């Protein structure tokens, strides 16, 4: 597989996320493994901060039964 094809397949997935829904805790763990983080912030806190700045990734988070959609996420 050429690098050009490989990059094209992943340009919409810069975090290299699996094609699944994550809990907030799991998503935070992915972020911590990708970018690092201090021991004072939980995985949940990292995920919440990241999702506020990057709402397009909220489509990858499992929604609770009482979830209220945000207009900026584009998936709900």
C-alpha positions as CSV (number, residue, x, y, z in Angstrom):
1,X,0.0,0.0,0.0
2,X,1.4,3.4,-0.9
3,X,1.9,6.1,1.6
4,X,-0.4,8.4,-0.4
5,X,-3.3,6.0,-0.2
6,X,-2.6,5.3,3.5
7,X,-2.6,9.0,4.4
8,X,-5.7,9.6,2.4
9,X,-7.6,6.9,4.3
10,X,-6.6,8.4,7.6
11,X,-6.8,12.2,7.0
12,X,-10.3,12.1,8.5
13,X,-9.0,10.2,11.5
14,X,-6.0,12.1,12.8
15,X,-6.2,10.5,16.2
16,X,-6.2,7.0,14.6
17,X,-9.3,6.0,16.5
18,X,-10.8,2.6,16.0
19,X,-14.1,2.4,14.4
20,X,-16.1,2.0,17.6
21,X,-17.8,4.0,20.3
22,X,-15.7,4.9,23.4
23,X,-16.8,5.7,26.9
24,X,-15.4,9.0,28.1
25,X,-12.9,7.2,30.2
26,X,-11.7,5.1,27.3
27,X,-11.5,8.2,25.0
28,X,-9.4,10.0,27.7
29,X,-7.1,7.0,27.9
30,X,-6.6,7.2,24.1
31,X,-5.8,10.9,24.4
32,X,-3.4,10.3,27.3
33,X,-1.6,7.6,25.2
34,X,-1.4,9.8,22.2
35,X,-0.5,13.2,23.8
36,X,0.5,12.4,27.3
37,X,-0.8,14.1,30.4
38,X,0.0,14.7,34.0
39,X,-1.1,12.5,36.9
40,X,-3.4,15.1,38.3
41,X,-5.9,15.0,35.5
42,X,-8.2,12.0,35.1
43,X,-8.9,10.4,31.7
44,X,-12.4,11.7,32.0
45,X,-11.2,15.3,32.5
46,X,-8.8,15.0,29.6
47,X,-11.6,13.8,27.3
48,X,-14.0,16.5,28.5
49,X,-11.5,19.2,27.8
50,X,-10.6,17.8,24.4
51,X,-14.3,17.4,23.4
52,X,-15.1,21.0,24.3
53,X,-12.3,22.2,22.0
54,X,-13.0,19.5,19.3
55,X,-16.7,18.7,19.3
56,X,-16.5,16.7,16.1
57,X,-15.1,13.8,18.1
58,X,-18.2,13.6,20.3
59,X,-19.6,11.3,17.7
60,X,-17.1,8.7,18.9
61,X,-18.5,8.8,22.5
62,X,-21.2,6.5,23.9
63,X,-24.2,8.7,24.8
64,X,-26.1,8.3,28.0
65,X,-29.8,7.8,27.9
66,X,-30.4,11.4,29.1
67,X,-27.9,12.9,26.6
68,X,-28.6,16.4,25.3
69,X,-27.2,17.0,21.8
70,X,-24.9,20.0,21.1
71,X,-25.5,21.9,18.0
72,X,-21.8,22.0,17.2
73,X,-21.0,18.3,17.1
74,X,-22.6,17.6,13.8
75,X,-23.5,14.0,14.6
76,X,-26.5,14.1,17.0
